[in-house]
Amino acid sequence: MGRILTTHVGSLPRPAPLAERLLAGGGLADSKAPPFGKLVAAAVTDVVRQQIDVGLDVVNDGEMGRTSYTHYVADRLTGLVAGAIGQGHGRAKPPRDMGDHPDVAAAQAGGRGTARGLLAPLICEGVVAYGDTEPVKRDISNLTAASTGSGRQLFLSSASPGTLAHFVRNRHYATEDEFVAALADAMQTEYEAIYGAGIVVQIDCPDLAMIRHMSHQDSSDADFLRIAERNVEALNHATRNIPGSAMRMHVCWRNYPGPHTHDFPVAKLIPTLMRARPAAILFEGANPRHEHEWEDWAAARLPDDKILIPGVIDTTTNLVEHPRLIAQRLERYCMIVGPERVMAATDCGFGTVAGRDVVVPSVVAAKLRTLVEGAEIARRKVGSV
C-alpha cells in the first residue's frame, strides 16, 4: 500500500520578532508595511523548510502572517472595527470547564495580563464584505514561493462563517442568522482565491464543537445542533463552487490544556459533520478527552467520499508521543475507512495565537517528526494485514 500522508492543523510557532509585530496594537499592526511583509515572507520560507525537513507531506505557511486563526480578517473584511484591548471577543464566555475549576484558569492566566499580549476585539458595525484581497494573495504567493520544487501538497487555512460570528461582535445585523449569511458571502472570496491557486482550502470550524461549552453552554443539545446545522449550511453555500475533494475542515473543542469536562460528544456531532461539503475532516483524536471517540467514528455511517484526518499528536503538552502510539492510533482509523482514506495530523494548531505557544518550538519539531515515523509504522502494519 502507499504511504499514509502526514500533515498538521495549521498554526506553528512564530519567530519572536514576528510575534511581537503581530501583537503590536492589539494585533492590528499595519500588515501592509514593507518591513512587515518581508518578515512574514522570510518566516514562511523557514517554516515550510522545517515542515519538509521533518518529512510532512501536506504543508502550509504555518499562519506566520496571522495573529490568530480569526483575528486575521481584520484587514480583509469591511464593516469591522476594533474595540478596546482586553474587553474580550464576540459572545465568547470562558469555557464551562474552567468555571468548574477556577484554579486551573488562575494558573493559566499567569503572565498574560498585559495589554501587549491581548488582542483588540473585532466589532461588526457595518455591512460585511471582502474588501482587500491583497492579504490572501500574499498568503498564496508566500506559500507557493517557499514550496517551489518541494513536491509537497499545499493547504491554507481560512475561518468558517460560524467561527467568525462567534468571535466578532455583531452590532449591525438584525439577527445572528443574517450575520452568518453575510459572513458566508464575504468569505466565499477567500475560499475561492485559495482554491483558484491550486491550494487545498482548510476551513477552521471550531464553531461546530467549541462554542457548545462557551457561548452556547446554557443551551440544550438540540438547540446547539440547530446552530451547528445552520453554520454548515452557510459553509456549504460559501463553498458551492469548490469541489469537496479540494477542501478539508478542522473541528475542535478549543486548544487549551484544561479539563475539557464539558466537551460536546463527537457521536452527536458526526451526522452534522457529514453534511458539510469538504471531503476531509480533521478532528481531535489524541488528547485524553477525545482519544476514545474512535469507537464513535467506527459506529457511524460515513459516506464513501469522506477522508478522516485524526489528530494523533496532542498540541497542549510538551510530552513527545512515541511513534508506536501514533501508529496504534492510526491503525484504528485505517480499520474504519481503509488506509487510503486516512491521513495523520495534530489535534489542533501549535500557535493558535501569536506569542502564546504552549508547546516550545523544539518539541513541536520533535512531535511532527515522530508523527511521520508513526505513520510509516502504521503503513507497514496495516499493509501486512
Buried (B, 14 or more C-beta within 10 A) or exposed (E): EEBBBBBBBBBBBBBEEBBBBBBBBBBBBEBEEEEBBEBBBBBBBBBBBBBBEBBBBBBBBBBBBBBBBBBBBBBBBEBBBBBEBBEBBBBBBBBBBBEEBEEBBEEBEEEEEEEEBBBBBBBBEEEBEBBEEEBBEBBBBBBBEBBEEEEBBBBBBBBBBBBBBBBBBBEBBEEBEEBBBBBBBBBBBBBBBBBEBEBBBBBBBBBBBBBBBBBBBEBEEEEBBEBBBBBBBBBBBBBEEBEBEBBBBBBBBBBBBBBBEBBBEBEBBBEBBBEBBBBBBBBBBBBEBBBEBBEBBEEBEBEEEBBBBBBBBBBBBEEBBEBBBBBBBBBBBBBBBEBEBBBBBBBBBBBBBBBBBBBEBEBBBBBBBBBBBBBBBBBEBBEEE
